[in-house]
């Protein structure tokens, strides 16, 4: 039980790394700058390159983190550890959804925009694949830390 902190730390570190890589690397990978007819620069996002970047980022965090950081831990310990961070993600999601309902003019996304989570990458990808934005994807992706269970040892 001394390893319960590992998945939450990995998810938070993955969220931090993913956020800053997206912010600072987007202009090199998927932002497209063109000059409009009136001489004003137009900036757009290439959806294919953005999706590829997001997939690679998600799986790099999953695989590298799972192999390097969770080596030697049982699947049961990883699952218990994933329950902690999934609960935190669920609470943050409920807060982010309910804040605009109770405080009409406050943007809930602006309040919690600093807490960009690693599962949000998966939510974005599911929305791009299906072409639909649903609350179901947001709640489903809160359980993505359980994907780390596949990197655990079968038994001690």
N, C-alpha and C positions, 0 to 999 in steps of 0.2 A: 504493500500500500504506500510505500515511500515514493512511488513513481506517479502519483495522481496529478502532479503538477505538469507533467511533460506534454500532454496533448494541448492543454490550454496555452502553455507558453509557445508551443509550436504554431498553434493557430493564430495567436496574437502576433508573433514574429512574422508569420507568413502574411498576415493582413498588412502589417507595417511595410514589409518588403514589397508586397504586391502593389500597395498604394503608391509608394514612391517610384517604383519602376514604371508604373503606368503613367504617372504625372510627368516624369522626366524623360521617358523614352518614347512617348507617344508621337512627338514631332518627328522622330526619325523613322518610325515604323508605319504609322497609319494615318497621320494627318496629311492632307493633300492641300497645298497652297497653290492657287491659280490667280491670275489677274483677270478681273471682270472687264466687260466692254467699256465701262466708264473709268477704268484705271484703278478701281478700288480692289484691294486683294480680297479674295474669297477663300475661306478655310472650310474644308469639309473632312469627314472621316470616311476612310475606305472600310466598308463593313467586312469585307473578306479578310483583309490584313488585321483588322481589329479583332475578329473572331480567332484567327490563328494565334495572335499574340496572347489573347486571353486563355485559349486552350493550353498553350505551351506554359504559360505562367502558372495556371492551376495545377497542371500535372507535374511541373518541376517542384512546386512546393509540396505536393502530395508524395511524390516518389522520393525525392532527395530527403525531405524531412522524415518520411517513414523509414527509409533505409538507414539514414545516418543517426537520427535523433531517437528513434524508438527501438533500436536494435537491443535485443536481449530482454524485452519486456513481453509478458504473456498477453494473449488476446483479451483475457478477462480484465487485466489491469488497464489496457488501452481503452476498452469499452467503458469501464467505470470513469476513467479520466475524460472520455469523450462526453459522458453524461453531464459533467460539470460545465464544459464550455458550450455544449448545445443548449443547456438551460439558460446560460447567460445570453446566447444569441437569441433565444426565444423571447426572453424578457425585453431585450433591446428592440426586437421587431415589434412586439406589442406596444411598447412605449412610442416607437417611431410612427406606428399607425394611429394610435389613439390621441397623441398630442394635438394634431390639427382638429380633431373632432371636439375637443374640450376647450381649446384656445384658438378659436376660429382664424384669427389673422396671423398666427405664428406658423411658420413653415417647419414641420417636423423634420423634414429632410435636412434643412439648414442646421437645426439643433444638433443632430447626430451625424452630420456629414464628416466630422473628424474621425468618427469610429467606422472607418471603411473596413469591412470584414472580408476575410478570405472566402467564405461561402458566397459573398455577393458576386464574385467572379462567375461562379457556377449559375447563379440566378440570371445574370446577364446573358450567359451562353444559352441557357434554356429558353429565354425570351427571344433571342436571335434565331434559334433553330425553329421554334414553333411559330414565331411571328405574333405571339400573344403575350400580354403582360398580365399575369394573374397573381393573386396573393398566395395561391397554392404553391407556386414555385419558391416564393420567399420563405414560407414556412418549411417546405421540403428541404431546402438548402441549409436550414439551421442544423440539420442532422448530418451534414457532410463530414464532420469530424469522425464519424463512425467508419469512414473509408479507411482510416488508419489501422483499423483492426486487422486488415489483411496483411499488415507488415509485422504482426506480433508472432511470438512463438506459440506453438500449439499447447504445450504443457511445460511446466517448470522443471 
